[in-house]
Amino acid sequence: SSGNDRTVRLWAVDAMGGSDDVASMPTLLAGHGGAVRDAAFSADSQTIATAGSDGVVRVWGLGDSGWAPRHELTGHKSIVRAVAFSADGKRLVSASEDRTVRVWKLDATRPERSSVVLRGHERGVVDIAMVGNGRRLVSGSIDTTLRFYGNVDAAGAGAAARVRLPTAVRGVCFLGVDGKRIASGTSDGGLYVWSPVAERDESLEAFAAGHTSGITQLAANADGSLLAAASADGQASVWRLAEGGPASAIPRMAEHGGHVSSVAFWPQGQQIVTACYDGALRGWAVAGDGPLEATILRERRRPLLAVAVDPLGRWVASADERGIIEFARFKEAASPSLPAPFVGRTMITSLAVSPDGRWLFSGDFQGAIRRWDLQAGIGSRPDVIRGHERAVTSLSVSPDGRLLISAGPDGTARLWDLASPRPAATGVVLRGHGSAVFAAAISPDGRFAATACDDRFVRLWHLRTEELLEHARRVAGRELSSSERRTYQLDAAESP
């Protein structure tokens, strides 16, 4: 037991029910500078961890002469509310009111220097639970959220999983219908494919991309067999993929007249469309293995900053630095009419289209998102969604059209409920990024979102509350109580 008297007391349970004298003489563990908020045994009952209001986690071991201090783990900046051991006793996790979770490696030479800090909660973390060997855990906070970490060696910042790349990450997309692999592009022109479900470090595959400047955007066709990368070096590369990496070590390159700002696949997956600073909107047939040749779909005098393709294949939208959105047909498309151009109020930095092709979303340099109704006709005004403090660098709509994710250099990604009558009032902030967020994508099955950040991390986020709830049940080995459900708002209307 632990208490406000700064001690932990150990009682001989086998002696209880016998002599009152034996039961009334517990072993005292003292050393904390404040109330002890939690205490936990390791699975073999040979080690105890205690959580203190002094911000210290203490580890005690049972030896020939009884219980004695082993480690004093410091790093939390506020009250430690909970501790838990992994099943093998090699890891200890602690939750604190400083809004962080720390994972300590007790088998390290110096456990006090071994902690992995998991950030993301917006208020104090009050409870933690681990499963198996401690590589997976779930944390609960008074910010009313549960956060699940699929691999604590690679996880952090509130995400379900993350992977660190050599340089700043500028592009991200999911590969294939199952979304089990993620492609990422970096500021030095590197390309990487990784699997968040893998338990192996070697799941990260690097491409010798051949780009001499940063990746600006990535796109993949529906079955994940082709990956396209736009780059500031004036080229777009197209890769044919096999399981685990590129099928060929040499990509097919599409030459442009300047910085390539955006790339997207046509729905059939046999063509890509690129936007370039030279003002040209280009279409490229990528089927087969021959050289790539461009079809000019539209030319302007000003740089193009974003492109998005209608999921029904009727048109492609492009946006320029003046805030004008225009539409064009691809060469083979046969659409009876094109939507009229839209004029924004400032530079447009990102575009996305709903799965049914009705709604066009634009993100601008001032942090506003606009939802344009393509069926409303000329003169209609868009819905405005605000939340970002700086430019909106990326937009992605979920396959069912219910969620929109946005990213920006303000260091956040945000989820918006498009099924709500007022999407602007539904924003959920995905915090924990260490710098500007340049790209975000939602998986083909709608279960996850991935974000690419300048802090060199790609983060994976769970979007389905019911899956996190089921995991919490498995970890706890029971149903959550009515109080727990109220605390984490699990009986409230479903939200991202």
C-alpha positions as CSV (number, residue, x, y, z in Angstrom):
1,S,0.0,0.0,0.0
2,S,1.1,3.6,-0.6
3,G,0.0,6.7,1.2
4,N,0.3,10.4,1.9
5,D,2.8,9.7,4.7
6,R,5.5,9.3,2.1
7,T,5.9,5.6,2.7
8,V,5.1,2.3,1.1
9,R,4.0,-0.6,3.4
10,L,4.4,-4.2,2.7
11,W,2.1,-6.7,4.4
12,A,2.5,-10.4,4.7
13,V,-0.8,-11.5,3.3
14,D,-0.2,-15.1,4.4
15,A,0.0,-14.0,8.0
16,M,-3.3,-12.1,7.8
17,G,-6.1,-13.9,9.5
18,G,-3.7,-15.2,12.1
19,S,-1.9,-13.2,14.8
20,D,-3.0,-9.6,14.8
21,D,0.6,-8.7,15.9
22,V,2.1,-10.1,12.8
23,A,-0.4,-8.4,10.5
24,S,0.1,-5.1,12.2
25,M,3.9,-5.0,11.6
26,P,4.5,-4.2,7.9
27,T,7.8,-3.5,6.2
28,L,8.2,0.2,5.5
29,L,9.9,1.6,2.4
30,A,10.7,5.2,2.9
31,G,12.6,7.7,0.7
32,H,10.1,9.7,-1.3
33,G,10.0,13.5,-0.6
34,G,6.2,13.6,-0.9
35,A,3.1,11.4,-1.0
36,V,3.4,8.1,-2.7
37,R,0.7,7.9,-5.4
38,D,1.2,4.3,-6.7
39,A,3.1,1.1,-6.1
40,A,3.4,-2.0,-8.3
41,F,5.0,-5.4,-8.1
42,S,7.0,-7.0,-10.9
43,A,5.6,-10.3,-12.1
44,D,8.1,-12.3,-10.1
45,S,7.3,-10.3,-6.9
46,Q,11.1,-9.6,-6.5
47,T,10.9,-5.9,-7.4
48,I,8.6,-3.0,-6.5
49,A,8.2,0.4,-8.2
50,T,6.8,3.4,-6.5
51,A,5.5,6.7,-7.9
52,G,6.0,9.9,-5.9
53,S,4.5,13.3,-5.7
54,D,8.2,14.5,-5.7
55,G,8.4,13.5,-9.4
56,V,10.6,10.5,-8.6
57,V,10.1,6.9,-9.5
58,R,11.9,4.5,-7.1
59,V,12.7,0.9,-7.7
60,W,13.1,-1.5,-4.7
61,G,14.6,-5.0,-4.9
62,L,14.2,-8.0,-2.5
63,G,17.6,-9.4,-1.3
64,D,18.9,-11.7,1.4
65,S,18.5,-8.9,3.9
66,G,15.1,-7.8,2.8
67,W,13.9,-4.9,0.6
68,A,16.4,-2.2,-0.4
69,P,16.5,0.7,-2.9
70,R,17.9,-0.2,-6.4
71,H,17.2,2.8,-8.6
72,E,16.1,6.4,-8.3
73,L,14.6,7.4,-11.7
74,T,14.3,11.1,-12.2
75,G,13.1,13.1,-15.2
76,H,9.4,13.8,-14.6
77,K,8.7,17.4,-13.9
78,S,5.6,16.9,-11.8
79,I,3.7,14.3,-9.7
80,V,4.1,10.7,-10.9
81,R,0.6,9.2,-10.8
82,A,1.1,5.6,-11.9
83,V,3.7,2.9,-12.5
84,A,3.6,-0.6,-14.2
85,F,6.0,-3.3,-15.1
86,S,6.3,-5.3,-18.3
87,A,5.7,-9.1,-18.0
88,D,9.4,-9.9,-18.2
89,G,10.3,-7.2,-15.6
90,K,12.8,-5.5,-18.0
91,R,10.8,-2.4,-18.5
92,L,9.0,0.0,-16.2
93,V,6.6,2.6,-17.4
94,S,5.5,5.7,-15.4
95,A,2.7,8.3,-16.0
96,S,2.9,11.8,-14.7
97,E,1.0,15.1,-14.3
98,D,3.7,16.6,-16.5
99,R,1.7,15.2,-19.4
100,T,4.3,12.6,-20.3
101,V,4.7,8.8,-20.1
102,R,8.3,7.4,-19.6
103,V,9.5,4.0,-20.4
104,W,12.5,2.9,-18.4
105,K,14.8,-0.1,-19.3
106,L,15.6,-1.7,-16.0
107,D,18.1,-4.1,-17.6
108,A,20.2,-1.1,-18.9
109,T,23.6,-0.4,-17.3
110,R,22.2,2.9,-16.0
111,P,18.4,2.7,-16.0
112,E,18.1,6.3,-14.8
113,R,19.4,7.4,-18.3
114,S,17.4,4.9,-20.3
115,S,14.0,6.6,-20.4
116,V,12.0,7.0,-23.6
117,V,9.6,10.0,-23.3
118,L,6.1,9.6,-24.9
119,R,4.4,12.9,-25.3
120,G,1.1,13.9,-26.7
121,H,-1.4,14.2,-23.8
122,E,-2.6,17.7,-23.3
123,R,-3.1,17.3,-19.5
124,G,-1.8,15.1,-16.8
125,V,-1.5,11.3,-17.4
126,V,-3.2,9.4,-14.6
127,D,-2.9,5.8,-15.5
128,I,-0.9,3.4,-17.6
129,A,-1.1,-0.3,-18.5
130,M,1.3,-2.5,-20.4
131,V,0.8,-5.7,-22.3
132,G,3.1,-8.6,-23.0
133,N,6.8,-7.7,-22.9
134,G,6.0,-4.0,-22.6
135,R,6.4,-3.0,-26.2
136,R,2.7,-2.1,-26.2
137,L,0.9,0.2,-23.7
138,V,-2.1,2.4,-23.3
139,S,-2.2,5.6,-21.2
140,G,-5.2,7.5,-19.9
141,S,-5.3,11.3,-19.1
142,I,-7.6,13.9,-17.6
143,D,-7.6,15.4,-21.1
144,T,-10.3,12.7,-21.7
145,T,-8.1,10.7,-24.1
146,L,-6.6,7.2,-24.2
147,R,-3.4,6.8,-26.2
148,F,-2.3,3.5,-27.6
149,Y,1.4,2.9,-28.4
150,G,2.0,-0.1,-30.6
151,N,5.8,-0.2,-30.1
152,V,7.2,1.8,-27.3
153,D,10.7,1.5,-28.7
154,A,9.6,3.5,-31.7
155,A,6.5,5.3,-30.4
156,G,6.0,8.7,-29.0
157,A,4.5,12.1,-29.1
158,G,1.0,10.8,-28.7
159,A,1.1,8.7,-31.9
160,A,0.4,5.0,-32.1
161,A,3.8,4.4,-33.7
162,R,6.5,6.5,-35.2
163,V,9.8,6.0,-37.1
164,R,12.7,8.4,-37.3
165,L,14.3,9.2,-40.6
166,P,17.7,10.8,-41.3
167,T,16.4,14.2,-42.1
168,A,13.2,16.3,-42.0
169,V,10.2,14.4,-43.4
170,R,8.3,16.3,-46.2
171,G,5.9,13.7,-47.7
172,V,4.0,10.7,-46.6
173,C,1.4,8.3,-48.2
174,F,-0.1,4.9,-47.6
175,L,0.6,2.0,-50.0
176,G,-2.0,-0.5,-51.1
177,V,-5.6,-1.2,-50.1
178,D,-4.6,-2.6,-46.7
179,G,-2.4,0.4,-45.8
180,K,0.1,-1.8,-44.1
181,R,3.1,0.0,-45.6
182,I,3.9,3.8,-45.6
183,A,6.1,5.7,-47.9
184,S,8.0,8.8,-46.7
185,G,10.1,11.4,-48.4
186,T,12.7,13.6,-46.8
187,S,14.2,17.1,-47.2
188,D,17.4,15.7,-48.8
189,G,15.5,13.8,-51.5
190,G,15.4,10.4,-49.8
191,L,12.6,7.9,-50.1
192,Y,11.7,5.3,-47.5
193,V,9.1,2.6,-47.1
194,W,8.2,1.1,-43.7
195,S,5.7,-1.1,-42.0
196,P,4.2,0.1,-38.7
197,V,2.9,-3.4,-38.0
198,A,6.4,-5.0,-38.2
199,E,8.3,-5.9,-35.1
200,R,11.6,-5.6,-36.9
201,D,13.9,-2.6,-37.2
202,E,14.8,-3.7,-40.7
203,S,11.2,-3.0,-41.8
204,L,12.5,0.4,-42.9
205,E,13.5,0.2,-46.6
206,A,15.6,3.1,-48.1
207,F,15.5,3.9,-51.8
208,A,18.4,5.4,-53.8
209,A,16.0,8.0,-55.1
210,G,18.4,10.1,-57.2
211,H,16.8,13.4,-56.3
212,T,19.2,16.2,-55.5
213,S,16.7,18.3,-53.5
214,G,13.8,17.7,-51.1
215,I,10.7,15.7,-51.7
216,T,7.6,17.9,-51.9
217,Q,4.8,15.4,-52.1
218,L,4.2,11.6,-52.5
219,A,1.4,9.7,-54.1
220,A,0.6,6.0,-54.8
221,N,-1.8,4.2,-57.0
222,A,-4.7,2.3,-55.5
223,D,-3.0,-1.1,-55.3
224,G,0.3,0.3,-54.0
225,S,2.3,-1.0,-57.0
226,L,3.4,2.5,-58.2
227,L,4.9,5.3,-56.1
228,A,5.4,8.8,-57.4
229,A,7.5,11.5,-55.8
230,A,7.6,15.2,-56.6
231,S,10.8,17.1,-55.8
232,A,12.2,20.6,-55.6
233,D,15.0,19.5,-58.0
234,G,12.6,19.9,-61.0
235,Q,11.9,16.2,-61.4
236,A,9.2,13.7,-60.4
237,S,10.2,10.0,-60.0
238,V,8.0,7.0,-60.6
239,W,8.8,3.7,-58.8
240,R,7.4,0.3,-59.5
241,L,7.1,-1.4,-56.1
242,A,7.4,-5.0,-54.9
243,E,6.7,-6.3,-51.4
244,G,9.3,-4.8,-49.1
245,G,10.8,-2.2,-51.5
246,P,11.3,-1.1,-55.1
247,A,11.1,-3.7,-57.8
248,S,13.8,-1.8,-59.7
249,A,16.8,0.2,-58.4
250,I,16.3,2.8,-61.1
251,P,13.1,5.0,-61.2
252,R,11.6,6.6,-64.2
253,M,12.1,10.3,-64.1
254,A,9.8,13.0,-65.3
255,E,11.7,16.2,-66.2
256,H,10.1,19.6,-65.4
257,G,11.0,23.2,-65.9
258,G,11.2,24.0,-62.2
259,H,10.3,23.0,-58.7
260,V,7.7,20.3,-58.7
261,S,5.2,21.2,-56.0
262,S,2.6,18.5,-56.2
263,V,1.8,15.1,-57.7
264,A,-1.4,12.9,-57.8
265,F,-2.5,9.7,-59.5
266,W,-5.4,9.4,-61.9
267,P,-8.0,7.0,-60.4
268,Q,-7.1,4.1,-62.8
269,G,-3.5,4.4,-61.6
270,Q,-1.9,4.5,-65.1
271,Q,-1.3,8.3,-65.2
272,I,0.0,10.9,-62.8
273,V,-0.5,14.7,-62.8
274,T,2.1,17.1,-61.6
275,A,2.1,20.9,-60.7
276,C,5.2,22.9,-61.2
277,Y,6.6,26.4,-60.4
278,D,6.9,27.0,-64.2
279,G,3.1,27.3,-64.3
280,A,2.5,24.1,-66.2
281,L,0.0,21.4,-65.2
282,R,1.3,18.2,-66.8
283,G,-0.1,14.7,-67.2
284,W,2.1,11.6,-67.6
285,A,1.3,8.1,-68.7
286,V,3.2,5.8,-66.4
287,A,2.0,2.4,-67.6
288,G,4.7,0.2,-69.0
289,D,8.5,0.8,-68.7
290,G,9.3,3.3,-71.4
291,P,10.4,6.9,-71.0
292,L,7.9,9.3,-69.5
293,E,6.4,11.9,-71.8
294,A,4.4,14.9,-70.7
295,T,1.0,16.1,-71.9
296,I,0.4,19.8,-71.0
297,L,-3.0,20.1,-69.5
298,R,-2.9,23.8,-68.6
299,E,-0.3,26.5,-68.7
300,R,-0.2,29.6,-66.5
301,R,2.2,32.5,-65.9
302,R,2.3,31.9,-62.2
303,P,3.7,29.0,-60.2
304,L,1.3,26.1,-59.4
305,L,1.4,25.0,-55.8
306,A,-1.1,22.2,-55.5
307,V,-3.0,19.6,-57.5
308,A,-5.9,17.2,-56.8
309,V,-7.6,14.7,-59.0
310,D,-11.3,13.9,-59.1
311,P,-11.8,10.3,-57.8
312,L,-14.3,9.8,-60.6
313,G,-11.7,10.7,-63.2
314,R,-13.5,13.7,-64.7
315,W,-11.0,16.5,-64.0
316,V,-7.9,17.7,-62.2
317,A,-7.8,20.8,-60.1
318,S,-4.7,23.0,-59.7
319,A,-4.1,26.1,-57.5
320,D,-1.6,28.9,-58.0
321,E,0.0,31.5,-55.7
322,R,-2.8,34.0,-56.4
323,G,-5.4,31.7,-54.8
324,I,-7.1,30.8,-58.1
325,I,-8.3,27.2,-58.5
326,E,-8.8,26.0,-62.1
327,F,-9.9,22.7,-63.6
328,A,-8.7,20.7,-66.6
329,R,-9.4,17.4,-68.3
330,F,-6.8,14.6,-68.7
331,K,-6.2,13.6,-72.3
332,E,-8.4,10.5,-72.2
333,A,-11.1,11.9,-70.0
334,A,-14.5,12.6,-71.5
335,S,-16.4,15.0,-69.1
336,P,-19.2,17.0,-70.5
337,S,-18.3,20.1,-68.5
338,L,-15.7,21.4,-66.1
339,P,-16.4,23.2,-62.8
340,A,-16.0,26.9,-62.9
341,P,-12.8,28.4,-61.5
342,F,-12.7,29.4,-57.8
343,V,-11.0,32.5,-56.5
344,G,-9.5,32.4,-53.0
345,R,-8.3,35.3,-50.9
346,T,-4.7,34.3,-50.6
347,M,-2.1,31.8,-51.8
348,I,-3.4,28.2,-51.8
349,T,-1.0,25.6,-50.6
350,S,-2.9,22.4,-50.6
351,L,-5.9,20.7,-52.2
352,A,-8.0,17.6,-51.7
353,V,-11.2,16.1,-53.1
354,S,-14.0,14.1,-51.4
355,P,-14.4,10.5,-52.5
356,D,-17.7,11.3,-54.3
357,G,-16.1,14.2,-56.2
358,R,-18.6,16.7,-54.8
359,W,-16.4,18.7,-52.4
360,L,-13.1,20.3,-53.1
361,F,-11.0,21.4,-50.1
362,S,-8.3,24.0,-50.3
363,G,-5.8,25.1,-47.6
364,D,-4.3,28.5,-47.8
365,F,-1.2,30.4,-46.6
366,Q,-3.0,32.0,-43.8
367,G,-4.2,28.8,-42.2
368,A,-7.8,28.6,-43.5
369,I,-9.4,25.6,-45.1
370,R,-12.3,26.1,-47.5
371,R,-14.8,23.5,-48.6
372,W,-16.2,24.2,-52.0
373,D,-19.4,22.6,-53.2
374,L,-18.8,21.7,-56.9
375,Q,-22.6,21.1,-57.4
376,A,-23.6,24.5,-56.1
377,G,-22.7,26.5,-59.2
378,I,-21.1,29.9,-59.9
379,G,-21.3,32.4,-57.0
380,S,-21.6,29.9,-54.2
381,R,-19.5,30.6,-51.1
382,P,-17.4,27.9,-49.5
383,D,-17.5,26.8,-45.9
384,V,-14.5,28.1,-44.0
385,I,-12.7,25.9,-41.4
386,R,-10.2,27.7,-39.2
387,G,-7.7,26.3,-36.6
388,H,-4.2,26.4,-38.0
389,E,-2.1,29.4,-37.0
390,R,0.0,29.3,-40.2
391,A,-0.2,27.8,-43.7
392,V,-2.1,24.5,-44.4
393,T,0.5,22.4,-46.1
394,S,-1.5,19.2,-46.6
395,L,-5.0,17.9,-46.8
396,S,-6.4,14.4,-47.0
397,V,-10.0,13.0,-46.9
398,S,-10.9,9.6,-45.5
399,P,-12.3,7.0,-47.9
400,D,-15.8,7.3,-46.4
401,G,-15.7,11.1,-46.7
402,R,-16.3,11.6,-43.0
403,L,-12.9,12.9,-41.9
404,L,-10.5,15.5,-43.1
405,I,-6.9,15.7,-41.8
406,S,-4.9,18.9,-42.2
407,A,-1.3,19.7,-41.4
408,G,0.8,22.8,-41.1
409,P,4.0,24.5,-40.0
410,D,2.3,25.5,-36.7
411,G,3.4,22.0,-35.5
412,T,0.0,20.4,-35.5
413,A,-2.2,18.1,-37.6
414,R,-5.9,18.4,-37.1
415,L,-8.9,16.1,-37.7
416,W,-12.2,17.5,-38.8
417,D,-15.6,15.8,-38.8
418,L,-17.1,16.4,-42.2
419,A,-20.3,14.6,-41.2
420,S,-21.1,17.3,-38.7
421,P,-23.3,20.3,-39.6
422,R,-20.5,22.5,-38.4
423,P,-17.1,20.8,-39.3
424,A,-15.3,23.9,-38.2
425,A,-16.4,23.3,-34.6
426,T,-15.1,19.7,-34.5
427,G,-11.3,20.1,-34.8
428,V,-9.2,17.6,-32.9
429,V,-5.6,18.6,-32.6
430,L,-2.9,15.9,-33.0
431,R,-0.2,17.3,-30.8
432,G,3.3,16.2,-30.0
433,H,5.1,17.0,-33.2
434,G,8.4,18.6,-32.5
435,S,8.3,21.0,-35.5
436,A,6.4,21.9,-38.7
437,V,4.2,19.2,-40.1
438,F,4.4,19.1,-43.9
439,A,2.2,16.2,-44.9
440,A,-0.7,14.1,-43.6
441,A,-2.6,11.1,-45.1
442,I,-5.4,8.8,-44.1
443,S,-5.1,5.1,-44.7
444,P,-7.3,3.4,-47.4
445,D,-9.3,1.6,-44.7
446,G,-9.7,4.8,-42.6
447,R,-8.2,3.3,-39.5
448,F,-5.0,5.4,-39.3
449,A,-3.5,8.7,-40.2
450,A,0.1,9.3,-40.8
451,T,1.9,12.7,-40.4
452,A,5.3,13.8,-41.7
453,C,7.2,16.3,-39.6
454,D,10.4,18.4,-39.8
455,D,11.6,16.8,-36.5
456,R,12.5,13.7,-38.7
457,F,9.6,11.6,-37.4
458,V,6.7,10.0,-39.3
459,R,3.9,9.3,-36.8
460,L,1.0,6.9,-37.1
461,W,-2.3,7.8,-35.4
462,H,-5.3,5.6,-34.5
463,L,-8.6,7.1,-35.7
464,R,-11.1,4.5,-34.4
465,T,-12.0,4.9,-30.8
466,E,-13.7,1.4,-30.6
467,E,-10.4,-0.3,-31.4
468,L,-8.6,1.6,-28.7
469,L,-11.3,0.7,-26.3
470,E,-11.1,-3.0,-27.2
471,H,-7.3,-2.9,-26.6
472,A,-7.8,-1.2,-23.2
473,R,-10.2,-4.1,-22.3
474,R,-7.6,-6.6,-23.3
475,V,-4.8,-4.9,-21.3
476,A,-7.0,-4.4,-18.2
477,G,-8.5,-7.9,-18.5
478,R,-12.0,-6.6,-17.8
479,E,-14.7,-4.2,-19.0
480,L,-14.1,-0.5,-18.2
481,S,-16.2,0.8,-15.3
482,S,-18.9,3.4,-15.8
483,S,-16.6,5.9,-14.1
484,E,-13.8,5.1,-16.6
485,R,-16.1,5.4,-19.5
486,R,-17.3,8.8,-18.3
487,T,-13.7,9.9,-17.7
488,Y,-12.6,9.1,-21.2
489,Q,-16.0,10.1,-22.8
490,L,-16.5,6.7,-24.3
491,D,-20.3,7.0,-24.1
492,A,-20.3,10.4,-25.9
493,A,-21.1,10.8,-29.5
494,E,-18.4,9.3,-31.7
495,S,-15.7,11.7,-32.7
496,P,-12.3,11.4,-34.3
